[in-house]
Amino acid sequence: MKADNLLNSNFVRWMAADEGPETDIVVSSRIRLARNLDLIPFPHLLNQERGKKCLQELQSAWKKSDNKDLKEMDLFTFDQLTSLERQMLVEKHLISPNHAESDESFRGVLANADGSLVIMINEEDHLRIQCFLPGLQLEECYRRAQKIDDDLEKNLNFAFDDTRGYLTSCPTNVGTGMRASVMLHLPAIVFSGQTNHIFHNIGQLGMAVRGIYGEGTEMVGNFFQLSNQITMGQSEEDIINNLNTITTQVVEQERLIREKLAEEMKYQLEDRVGRAYGILSSARVLNSNEAMSLLSDVRLGVDMGILAKIKPYALNELVVAIRPAHLQKKTGKEMDAFHRDVKRAEVIQERLAITRG
């Protein structure tokens, strides 16, 4: 299978920090299109028989397609994947935590080898078509996701209402069915204490700010997800333009604060970055939150030119490689929290040593 790479490598496309614009602050962009098949109950009402019928229709449309992107995708049903492997896909941000909980054979993913295109099958909706790219590339994500949507619709009848638009399991997705999101690294804004003020203003503009793994997750390592809240009454272009505008403003604010820190707190900033690098290079035990916080400081140092010879993509990869499922996959066995903390420190030191060359 071409997409076996998703389970055997830490790297996926959104980590390629040298490919997209604004990658020092905008880690990645994602477009997600929610679609449901007409006359089939939403996924939370599916039994084995209905779920199998739904999957068969999706498979048939996929196999009939002459779309190059679709042809390069592989199908994984969740009865083929272990709980650990499903969790690895969550840690790579490719599927949701709720989706990973099921091992039913009618749930699964279609994915390409680099993880830039992933379709969640029978998660909250029958289809959630996703494109992930590094940096601020919402338009390109939408173009690729929309091509897949258009091609599948040639052989599938999607649930659609002339007044409401695409019908979805959750009313907040009705309309375009589209969620646009960006993952941001905002250490300077957090350090300055302006987080609540800025995020409150963003909320007033119809955007949601969430933790690194989306809805219901906490902020870790100064990473945030920014996404649209409204899908009805706006076009896809409106949603993307609004998110682009707000993201650009946040990026400008983060850069201004970084410049101010460099001017007014040069030694304190360099000391913080140096200490973080020193701990990561020599610690024997690191829990997840501490490691993420230290990696955030090191990433800031790399982006501001304080640390040389460390590539941002390596830090993006480490954010995933130190998560519990990836650590256990690397070790080949289950580990308790303490032994994961030991392995996490080891993995970080190995990766930093390779990066330093």
Secondary structure, 3 states (H helix, E strand, C coil): CHHHHHHHCCCCHHHCCCCCCCCCCEEEEEEEEEECECCCCCHHHCCHHHHHHHHHHHHHHHHHCCCHHHHCCEEEECCCCCHHHHHHHHHCCCCCHHHHCCCCCCCEEEECCCCCEEEEECCCCCEEEEEEEECCCHHHHHHHHHHHHHHHHCCCCECEECCCEECCCCHHHCECCEEEEEEEECHHHHHHCCHHHHHHHHHHCCEEEEECCECCCCCECCEEEEEECCCCCCCHHHHHHHHHHHHHHHHHHHHHHHHHHHHHCHHHHHHHHHHHHHHHHHCCCCCHHHHHHHHHHHHHHHHCCCCCCCCHHHHHHHHHHCCHHHHHHHHCCCCCHHHHHHHHHHHHHHHHHHHHC
